[in-house]
C-alpha cells in the first residue's frame, strides 16, 4: 500500500505496494451484530473461525452478542470473552453485556469507554434471555449508561400464533409459516413499546434486525445520526430474501425475526435509502446443517453471513438498488458514529488502518470449497457475486490477500469515545 500525506514511514520499514488500478479502497466493515458462539457453543462456530470468515469478507470489526454458554450477563463473564478474543480473533472486537430481569447492577456498572452496549431480548430466541418484567425494563431504560440494543418481538403474540399453527399442523408446521408465527404484528408491537420506554426515559435505543415496513415508521429520521435517540439496523438477509424464498431454501433462511414479504423487503430498502435505517449488519448466527434439517419447532433460527455481507451489498449496488457510497456509510461510517468507536470507520489520517480493497468486476460463485464458516454452509451457496474482496487490512496488517489469510497478528479490542 502506498502512503500519502505528511506521515511517511521510516526508510528502513517494510512497505507493501499493491496495484489497485480500477479497484475501490473502502474503510473496513464494522458489523454491530454477530453471534460467534464462543464460549460454550463452539461446535457451530468460534471467535477464531468466524473472525477468519469476517476478514475474508472485508469485515474488520465486530460486536458479539451475549447469548452464549454461559450467558454474558456479568462483567466477570464479559472480561473472560475479551480474553478469548485477544487470543483468537483476527478482527477487532467488542461484546455486548446481556440484560436479564435481575442484573440491573451489572448494567449500571458498564464503562461506556470499554463496552459497546447492553443487549435486551424482548423476544425469546436462541439461548433464551427474555426480559419481560416491566420493572426490569424501566430500570434498564432509565439507568443504562450505554446504548440499549434490542431484539424486538412480542412473545405473547408469537406463542398465540404457535398454538394456532400447532392446532392446524401438529409438529409438522411448514417452514413457510415462520413469518406468520413470528409475525409483523409481533415485531411492531414490541418495537412500539420499546420506543415508548426510550422516549419516556430519554434512552439511546437501537432496534436490531428490523424486518417489517411498520417498524420503519418508529425511527428518528431527518436529523444527523449523532442527534438521533431512536435508531435502527437492517440485516443483509432481510434485504436480500423474502418469504417466497422459503420454498427453495427452507430452514437455511430461518432467522429471528423472520424474513417477511416482498413489501417488507422493499420498505426496508427504502428506509436505508431515505435515512430512516442507519446501519446494515448480518446477525451472523451459525448452526450446523444437521440441526437445521430438523422439523420446524426443533430447527434453530439463525445462519452464517459475515463472509458474504459486503459482496451481497455490492451486488445490490451493481443491480442499481443502492449507491456504493451508501453501502460504505451504512456498513462502516455509521456503525462507528452510532457506537462512538474511536478512530475507526473512515479512511483518515490518524485512524487505524482498517481497510478493504474490492474489485467490482471479479465474479465468483459461493461453493462449499470457499466457505470459511466453521458450520461449512451458506444460504448463498450457488449464487454468483460480481465483486470480490481482494485484500483486508486490520490495524494496518494485511490479514487477507487474494484468498490467503495471514494469522500472525490478532485484532484489537475496540474502544469508545464519550464526551
C-alpha positions in Angstrom: 0.0 0.0 0.0 1.4 3.4 -0.9 1.5 6.1 1.8 0.3 9.6 1.3 0.1 12.8 3.4 2.6 14.0 6.0 3.2 10.7 7.8 6.0 9.0 5.9 7.3 5.6 7.2 10.9 5.2 8.2 13.2 4.4 5.3 14.1 1.1 6.9 10.5 -0.1 7.3 8.8 -2.5 5.0 6.3 -1.0 2.6 3.7 -3.1 0.8 2.8 -1.8 -2.6 -0.3 -3.3 -4.3 -1.7 -2.4 -7.7 -5.2 -1.2 -7.1 -5.9 0.2 -10.5 -9.6 0.0 -11.2 -10.3 -1.2 -7.7 -12.0 0.5 -4.7 -10.4 1.0 -1.3 -13.0 1.2 1.4 -12.9 1.5 5.2 -13.2 -1.9 6.8 -16.8 -3.0 7.5 -18.0 -2.8 11.2 -20.7 -5.4 11.9 -22.7 -4.5 15.0 -24.5 -7.8 15.4 -22.8 -11.2 15.3 -23.1 -14.5 17.3 -19.7 -16.2 17.1 -20.8 -18.9 19.6 -17.8 -18.5 21.9 -17.8 -19.7 24.7 -19.8 -22.9 25.0 -21.4 -23.3 21.6 -18.2 -23.7 19.6 -19.3 -26.8 17.5 -21.2 -24.2 15.5 -18.5 -21.6 15.3 -16.0 -19.8 17.5 -14.2 -16.4 17.6 -11.2 -17.8 15.6 -13.2 -19.4 12.8 -15.8 -16.7 12.4 -13.3 -13.9 12.6 -11.3 -15.6 9.7 -14.5 -15.6 7.7 -15.1 -12.0 8.6 -11.7 -10.7 7.3 -12.2 -12.7 4.2 -15.4 -10.8 3.7 -13.9 -7.3 4.4 -15.3 -7.1 8.0 -12.5 -5.7 10.2 -14.5 -5.2 13.5 -17.4 -7.0 15.1 -19.8 -6.7 18.1 -20.7 -10.0 19.5 -23.9 -10.9 21.4 -24.3 -12.3 24.9 -26.5 -15.5 24.3 -23.5 -17.9 24.7 -23.0 -20.6 27.3 -22.6 -19.2 29.9 -24.7 -16.1 29.0 -22.6 -13.0 29.2 -24.6 -11.2 31.9 -21.8 -10.3 34.4 -18.7 -8.2 34.0 -16.6 -11.2 35.0 -18.0 -13.3 32.2 -17.7 -10.3 29.8 -14.0 -9.9 30.6 -13.5 -13.7 30.0 -14.9 -13.3 26.5 -12.5 -10.4 25.9 -9.6 -12.6 27.0 -10.7 -15.3 24.5 -10.9 -12.8 21.7 -7.5 -11.4 22.5 -6.0 -14.8 21.9 -8.1 -15.9 18.9 -9.7 -13.0 17.0 -8.2 -11.9 13.6 -10.6 -9.0 13.5 -11.2 -6.2 16.0 -13.8 -7.0 18.6 -16.2 -5.9 21.4 -19.0 -7.5 23.2 -22.5 -6.6 24.5 -23.4 -7.2 28.1 -26.7 -9.1 28.2 -29.6 -7.8 30.3 -31.8 -10.0 32.4 -34.8 -9.4 34.6 -32.4 -9.2 37.6 -29.0 -7.9 36.7 -29.5 -4.2 36.7 -26.5 -3.6 38.9 -24.3 -5.2 36.2 -25.8 -2.9 33.6 -25.2 0.2 35.8 -21.5 -0.7 36.1 -20.8 -0.6 32.4 -17.9 1.6 31.5 -19.0 3.4 28.2 -15.4 3.6 27.1 -14.9 -0.1 27.1 -18.3 -1.8 26.2 -20.4 -1.1 23.1 -23.8 -1.5 24.7 -26.3 -3.6 26.6 -28.4 -6.2 24.7 -32.0 -6.7 25.7 -34.0 -9.6 24.3 -37.7 -8.6 24.2 -38.5 -11.8 22.4 -37.2 -15.3 23.2 -34.6 -16.5 20.6 -31.6 -18.8 20.6 -30.2 -19.0 24.2 -33.4 -17.7 25.8 -32.6 -14.4 27.6 -36.1 -12.9 27.6 -36.5 -9.7 29.6 -40.3 -9.4 30.2 -40.8 -7.7 33.5 -41.9 -4.1 33.3 -39.9 -3.0 36.4 -36.7 -4.6 35.0 -37.2 -2.8 31.6 -37.8 0.5 33.3 -34.6 0.1 35.3 -32.5 -0.7 32.2 -34.0 2.1 30.1 -33.6 4.7 32.8 -30.2 3.7 34.1 -28.1 2.1 31.3 -25.0 4.3 30.7 -24.7 3.0 27.1 -26.8 2.3 24.1 -29.6 -0.3 24.5 -29.8 -2.7 21.6 -32.9 -4.8 21.4 -34.2 -8.0 19.8 -37.8 -6.9 19.4 -40.6 -9.5 19.1 -43.7 -9.8 21.3 -43.6 -13.2 23.0 -47.3 -13.4 23.8 -48.3 -12.9 20.1 -45.7 -15.4 19.0 -47.0 -18.0 21.5 -50.6 -17.5 20.4 -49.5 -18.0 16.7 -47.6 -21.1 17.6 -50.8 -22.6 19.3 -52.8 -21.8 16.2 -50.4 -23.4 13.8 -49.9 -26.5 16.1 -53.7 -26.9 16.1 -53.6 -26.9 12.3 -50.4 -28.9 11.6 -49.3 -30.6 14.8 -45.5 -30.8 14.9 -45.2 -30.7 11.0 -45.5 -26.9 10.6 -44.1 -25.9 7.2 -41.1 -23.6 7.2 -43.2 -21.1 5.1 -45.2 -20.4 8.3 -42.2 -18.9 10.1 -43.0 -15.2 9.1 -46.6 -15.8 10.1 -45.7 -17.2 13.5 -43.1 -14.6 14.2 -45.3 -12.1 12.6 -45.1 -8.4 11.6 -47.5 -7.6 14.4 -45.2 -9.3 16.9 -42.3 -7.2 15.8 -44.1 -3.9 15.6 -45.9 -4.2 18.9 -42.6 -5.0 20.7 -40.7 -2.2 19.0 -43.5 0.2 19.6 -43.3 -0.4 23.4 -39.6 -0.2 23.4 -39.7 3.2 21.6 -42.2 4.4 24.1 -39.9 3.4 27.0 -36.9 5.1 25.3 -38.9 8.3 24.8 -40.1 8.2 28.4 -36.6 7.9 29.9 -34.5 9.6 27.2 -32.6 6.4 26.4 -30.5 5.7 23.4 -32.3 2.8 21.7 -31.1 0.8 18.8 -33.6 -1.7 17.2 -31.6 -4.6 15.7 -32.6 -6.6 12.6 -35.7 -4.7 11.6 -37.9 -6.9 9.4 -41.1 -5.0 8.8 -42.4 -2.0 7.0 -44.3 -0.9 10.1 -41.3 -0.6 12.3 -39.5 1.8 10.0 -42.1 4.5 10.9 -40.9 4.3 14.6 -37.4 5.5 13.9 -36.0 9.0 14.3 -35.3 10.5 10.8 -34.4 13.7 9.1 -31.6 14.5 11.6 -27.9 13.8 11.8 -27.1 10.3 13.3 -25.3 11.8 16.3 -28.6 13.6 17.3 -30.8 10.5 17.0 -32.0 8.8 20.1 -34.0 6.0 18.3 -32.0 4.2 15.6 -32.4 1.0 13.6 -30.4 -1.6 11.8 -31.4 -3.9 8.9 -29.6 -7.2 8.2 -28.5 -8.3 4.7 -30.8 -11.3 4.7 -33.9 -9.1 5.2 -32.8 -7.0 2.2 -31.8 -10.0 0.0 -34.5 -12.6 0.7 -38.3 -12.5 1.1 -41.0 -15.1 2.0 -41.1 -16.6 -1.5 -37.6 -18.0 -0.8 -38.7 -20.3 2.0 -39.9 -22.9 -0.6 -36.4 -23.0 -2.1 -34.2 -22.6 1.0 -36.3 -23.6 3.9 -34.5 -23.5 7.3 -31.4 -22.1 5.7 -33.1 -18.7 5.9 -34.9 -19.2 9.1 -33.9 -16.3 11.3 -35.5 -14.5 14.2 -37.1 -12.1 13.4 -38.3 -13.8 10.3 -37.7 -12.9 6.7 -41.1 -11.5 5.6 -42.9 -10.2 2.5 -41.6 -8.5 -0.7 -43.4 -5.4 0.5 -41.5 -5.5 3.8 -38.2 -6.2 1.9 -38.8 -3.1 -0.3 -39.8 -0.9 2.6 -36.6 -1.8 4.5 -34.5 -0.9 1.4 -36.5 2.3 1.1 -35.7 3.0 4.8 -32.0 2.6 4.1 -32.1 4.9 1.1 -34.1 7.7 2.8 -32.1 7.7 6.0 -34.6 6.2 8.4 -32.5 3.0 8.8 -29.0 3.8 9.9 -26.9 0.5 9.8 -26.6 -2.6 7.7 -25.3 -5.7 9.5 -25.6 -9.5 9.5 -26.9 -11.1 12.6 -24.3 -13.8 11.7 -25.5 -16.8 13.7 -24.2 -20.2 12.6 -25.8 -23.5 13.2 -24.9 -27.0 12.0 -26.8 -28.2 8.9 -27.9 -31.3 10.8 -29.6 -29.0 13.3 -31.2 -27.0 10.5 -32.6 -30.3 9.0 -34.9 -30.8 12.0 -38.7 -30.2 11.8 -39.8 -26.6 12.3 -40.0 -26.4 16.0 -36.6 -28.1 16.6 -34.8 -26.3 13.8 -32.8 -23.4 15.3 -33.1 -19.9 13.9 -30.0 -18.1 12.5 -27.5 -18.6 9.8 -23.9 -17.7 8.7 -23.5 -14.5 6.7 -20.4 -12.4 7.6 -18.1 -13.6 4.9 -20.7 -12.6 2.2 -22.3 -9.4 3.6 -20.2 -6.9 1.8 -20.2 -8.7 -1.6 -24.0 -9.1 -1.3 -24.4 -5.4 -0.8 -22.0 -4.6 -3.6 -24.2 -6.9 -5.8 -27.2 -4.8 -4.8 -25.2 -1.7 -5.8 -24.4 -3.3 -9.2 -28.1 -4.0 -9.6 -28.8 -0.3 -9.2 -30.6 -0.6 -5.9 -28.2 1.3 -3.6 -25.3 3.8 -4.2 -21.8 2.5 -3.4 -21.2 5.5 -1.1 -24.3 4.5 0.9 -23.1 0.9 1.3 -19.9 2.3 2.9 -21.9 4.8 5.0 -24.3 2.2 6.4 -21.6 -0.5 7.0 -18.6 1.5 8.1 -19.2 5.2 8.8 -22.5 4.9 10.7 -21.6 2.0 13.0 -18.5 4.0 14.1 -20.6 7.1 14.6 -23.5 5.4 16.4 -21.4 3.4 18.8 -18.8 6.3 19.1 -15.9 3.9 18.2 -12.6 5.6 18.5 -10.6 6.2 15.2 -12.3 3.6 13.0 -14.9 3.5 10.3 -13.2 6.0 7.9 -10.1 6.3 5.8 -8.5 9.2 7.6 -5.0 10.2 8.8 -4.6 9.2 12.4 -7.2 6.5 12.2 -6.5 2.8 12.4 -5.8 1.3 9.0 -8.8 -1.0 8.8 -9.2 -1.2 5.0 -10.7 -3.4 2.3 -9.8 -3.5 -1.4 -12.6 -4.7 -3.6 -12.9 -5.4 -7.3 -16.4 -4.8 -8.7 -15.5 -6.8 -11.8 -14.2 -10.1 -10.4 -17.1 -12.6 -10.3 -17.1 -15.8 -8.2 -19.6 -18.4 -7.1 -20.2 -19.4 -3.5 -19.4 -23.1 -3.1 -18.6 -25.3 -0.1 -14.9 -25.2 -1.1 -14.7 -21.4 -0.5 -16.9 -21.1 2.6 -14.9 -20.3 5.7 -17.6 -20.6 8.4 -17.0 -23.5 10.8 -20.5 -24.7 10.1 -19.5 -25.2 6.4 -22.6 -23.8 4.6 -24.2 -20.6 3.4 -27.6 -19.5 2.2 -25.8 -18.0 -0.7 -24.4 -21.4 -2.0 -24.7 -21.5 -5.8 -25.0 -17.7 -6.1 -22.5 -15.7 -8.2 -21.4 -12.4 -6.9 -19.8 -10.0 -9.4 -17.5 -8.4 -6.8 -14.6 -9.8 -4.8 -12.8 -8.8 -1.6 -9.2 -8.8 -2.7 -7.4 -7.6 0.4 -8.4 -6.8 4.0 -6.1 -4.9 6.4 -6.8 -5.0 10.2 -4.9 -2.3 12.1 -2.5 -2.0 9.1 -1.8 -5.7 8.9 -2.7 -7.4 5.6 -4.9 -10.1 7.1 -6.5 -11.4 3.9 -5.0 -11.2 0.4 -6.2 -13.0 -2.7 -7.5 -16.0 -0.8 -4.7 -16.3 1.8 -5.1 -15.4 5.5 -2.1 -14.2 7.5 -2.8 -15.1 11.1 0.4 -13.6 12.6 -1.4 -10.6 14.0 -4.6 -10.5 16.2 -7.3 -7.9 16.2 -7.7 -5.3 18.9 -10.4 -4.5 21.5 -12.5 -1.6 20.3 -12.7 1.5 22.5 -15.3 4.2 22.6 -15.3 8.0 22.9 -17.9 9.5 25.2 -17.9 13.3 25.8 
